[in-house]
Amino acid sequence: MHVIIVGAGEVGCNTAEILSREGHDVVVIESDNHKLAHVETLGDIMTVEGSGAHPEALEAAGVKICDLFIAVTNIDEVNIVACLIAKEYGVPTKIARVKSFTSKKDTPALSGTKLGIEMLINPMDTVAYELGNLVVHSKALEVAEFADGRILFVGYPLERDNPVCGLSLTELGDLGMVYPFVVTAITRKEDTIIPRGNTVLMEGDRIFLMVRREDHPSLRYLFGFDKEKNRRILILGGGDVGFKLASQFERDGARVTIADPDQEVCEHLADHLDTSLVLNIGITDVGTLLSEGLAATDVVVSVSDNEETNILAALLAKKNGVPRAISVVNSPAYVQLATTLGIDACISPRLAMATAILKYVRRGGILSIATVEENHAEVMEIVIPDSPDVSGKTLREVDFPKGAVVGAIVRADSVELPSGDTVLKAGDRAVVFTVAESLADVERFFEAK
């Protein structure tokens, strides 16, 4: 696949690196030659110095043979114009990053459909949604929805005295007769384990499961997760993400406090939020936060534009007795560091954007994707092809790739958590967990032949 990426910021570089590593022909257009020099260190990536909104630069990048066009500069208008020019060249799939509006709020003139752009994406909307899920599921490391919300993919830590520690998956499966679920992966220290029946769960493991939405409360009870709801929430950072979160939590009836050092931001929050307490302070001002009830807070969410400050604020909250701290962190190195230091979960805007784009890159009938940075893996909802090697066979009969697990089978009116005797039928959807090394094999398995 020939891919053109306009913009060499964090999102553009991350996306270029992922796609290049997977063997695609990637060209990055950027007007800043210092950024282009960095791009060239990321892999086998061609660069073009210039504006993505100029036809000359697009032609130099190979727009006439382009399969996927991604515009992710920091200027919405440049991204949209670049995609419109690519459309005139006949590029089949175009994606524009937008910060000022999203498809849910578009006027008809700005909708992706009207413009002929396949996807308009605001990573901050995705970040706010994922953060909201992590707050609702108060022990979760990861939460993603599949099959129109009927299947949940969730990750949880196994802390000390968890009742399932010491049990094998076979023993756990006996309990699963009442509480059906599939354990798709276990992260143990630095390793990702695709579990088998004799795999024993241990304290400190991070387990990743698939469960029907209606069975999730029973699963949480079985594992001792989420016994109490988060009712007191502190949001550190009052930008777009902070405002979206506060509005959502207000509607859910939570007691929300939101802090930001910028007076104008706080005035905007006070004018547009209903019940939230707005504090015009630095988000690491522990003294003031303690006087405003930090110690009694159930969860802190740090969402400022500075990831170092977010990590520090979350760690200070944990040190002062807050049970759960979640942070927005962009750098992969910081994501790993934050969790080892004791921050409960991290969300990456960079990863949110890449996840949305990957749907257009993967082969086969991919319907949705969630990227799991915790164990360098993906969860994909895939249409089962009408292929003699797959359709009509049981999971036990097919040569399914190692390093991957089918966590659910979705049919028109039912969701099945599979066993070895589950029959794969053309047109059904499979929700599959796969580590990065097995990704290409999974794509090939689900390709129509």
C-alpha positions, 0 to 999 in steps of 0.5 A, a space after each residue: 500500500 502506498 501511503 502519504 502522510 501530511 504532517 510530521 508531528 507526533 501523530 504523523 511520525 507515530 503513524 509513519 513508523 507503524 506503517 513503515 514497520 509493517 512494510 507499506 510504502 510511506 511518504 511524509 510531507 512536511 515543511 519543517 526540514 528538522 522534523 523531516 530529519 527526525 522522520 528519516 530516523 524512524 525507518 524506511 520512509 521517504 520524505 518530501 519538503 513542502 506543504 501538503 496543500 500544494 499539488 506539487 508536493 503531493 505529486 512529488 510524494 506519488 499522489 497519483 498512485 496513493 492508496 491511503 492519504 492521511 493529513 495530520 498537521 496541527 491546522 484543520 484547514 490545511 488537513 481538509 484542503 490537502 484531502 480535497 486535493 487528494 480527492 481530485 487525484 482520485 485517492 480512494 481513502 482520505 483521513 483528516 485530523 480535525 481539532 475544531 469540530 468532529 463528525 458528530 457535530 459537523 454542519 452539513 457543509 463540514 461533514 466528511 461525507 459531503 466533503 468526500 473525506 472518508 474519516 474526520 477524526 479528533 483524537 481528543 474525542 476518542 481520548 475523552 471517551 476512553 478516559 470515561 470508560 476507565 473511570 466508570 470501570 474503576 479497576 480497569 486498565 483497558 476498556 474497548 467495545 465491539 459488536 455494537 457494544 455487546 462485547 467488552 474487551 477489558 484489562 484488569 490488574 490482579 492485586 494482592 489477595 485477589 480470589 483468582 490468584 493461584 487458579 489455573 484457567 481450567 479451574 477458572 473456566 469451571 467458574 466461567 460456566 456461571 460467569 462466561 468470559 474468555 481470558 485472551 492474554 496475560 501480561 506478566 512483568 515484560 512478557 505477554 502470554 497467550 494463556 492455555 488451560 494449565 496457565 496459573 494466574 499470579 499476583 501482579 499479572 494483568 489479565 485481558 478478557 472478553 465478556 458479554 456486556 450483560 455478564 460484565 457485572 458478574 465478572 467483576 464480582 467474580 474477580 473482585 473488581 469495581 465493587 464501588 463506583 467512583 462518585 468523587 472525581 478530580 479532573 486536572 486540566 480544563 482543556 477540551 478533554 477535561 471539559 468533555 469529561 466533566 460534562 459527562 460525569 455531571 450527567 452521571 451524577 458524580 461530584 466533580 472538581 476540575 482544576 486549571 491554572 489559566 483564569 480564562 479557561 476556568 471562567 469558561 468552565 464555570 460558565 458552561 458546567 452545571 455542578 462542578 467545582 472549578 479551581 483556578 490553581 496549578 494542577 500540582 498544587 497539592 496544598 490547595 487540592 488537599 484543602 478541597 478534599 483530595 484525600 476523599 477523592 475516588 479517582 484523579 484524571 490528569 489531562 493537561 497538555 503537558 504529559 510530564 505534568 500529568 504524570 507528576 500530578 497523578 503520582 502526587 495524588 496517589 501519594 496523598 491517598 487517592 485510590 486511582 489515578 489515570 493520566 494522558 501520556 503521549 510518549 511510549 516511554 512515558 506510558 511504560 514509565 508511568 505504569 511502573 511508577 504506580 499510575 493505574 492507567 494511561 491514555 495516549 492521543 497518539 495511539 488513539 489516532 493510530 488506532 483509528 487509521 489502522 482500520 483502513 490499512 488492515 487487510 480483510 473485512 476489518 470492522 473495528 480495532 483497539 490497540 493495546 499498548 500494554 502488550 503491543 497487541 491489537 483487538 480486531 472485529 473481523 468478518 469471517 470470509 466465505 473461504 473453504 479453509 475457514 467457513 464451516 469449520 470448527 476452531 479446533 479444525 482450523 490452523 489458527 495463528 499462534 499468538 492470537 485468540 478468538 474471544 467472541 463470535 458475533 452473529 445477527 442475533 447472538 454473541 457466542 464466547 467460543 470453544 474449540 467446537 465453535 463453527 466459523 460461518 461466513 458472514 459472522 464476525 470474530 473478535 480476535 486478540 493478537 500480538 503484533 508478531 502474529 498480526 500478518 498471519 491473522 490478516 491472511 487467515 481471514 482473507 477471502 480465498 
